[in-house]
């Protein structure tokens, strides 16, 4: 199941969805202060390096 895996183990099947998925996952993790293991940011870094967009700002949740 997708919900049980992080980006090191699962990415959306359509390559054009990878950038959006990486951005939304990163923003959610930062906003809510969620924990991560090293494999997750490593996998997202590889994905994001191929993207044309960046994440500039996030607001931590209250």
Number of C-alpha atoms within 10 A of each C-alpha: 5 10 6 7 11 17 19 14 11 13 18 14 8 7 9 10 11 19 20 14 17 23 18 13 15 17 18 16 14 16 15 12 11 9 7 10 9 8 13 15 17 12 17 21 13 11 18 19 11 10 15 7 11 10 11 6 9 11 10 12 9 5
